[in-house]
Amino acid sequence: GFGLGRVEAFGAGRVADTVRGTFSVLARAAVHSTGLMLPGRSENLYSLEEGMGLLRGILRQTDDLDELVIADRFASPEKDLQEILGRP
């Protein structure tokens, strides 16, 4: 993972830098298919639409990825995770 520092200092620039850094590491590792959650979405610091707009801009600058899956935050993480795992 990549540390983003204090939540109070979190902003679009930090998200963009972190995602670019992530893609750079993946390219150096010759990874062409990955999944990720946009930094800060688990804390709901910005909307999914805002994050996807930022992501589209970054992806226009790279051709290293063939497949990218984006996970997003659950409305109720514990409940949804339990349902996914098939636990009561």
Sequence and secondary structure as in RCSB ss.txt:
>XXXX:A:sequence
GFGLGRVEAFGAGRVADTVRGTFSVLARAAVHSTGLMLPGRSENLYSLEEGMGLLRGILRQTDDLDELVIADRFA
SPEKDLQEILGRP
>XXXX:A:secstr
      GGG  HHHHHHHHHHHHHHHHHTT  EEEEE TTTTTT S HHHHHHHHHHHHTT    SEEEEE   S
SHHHHHHHHHT  
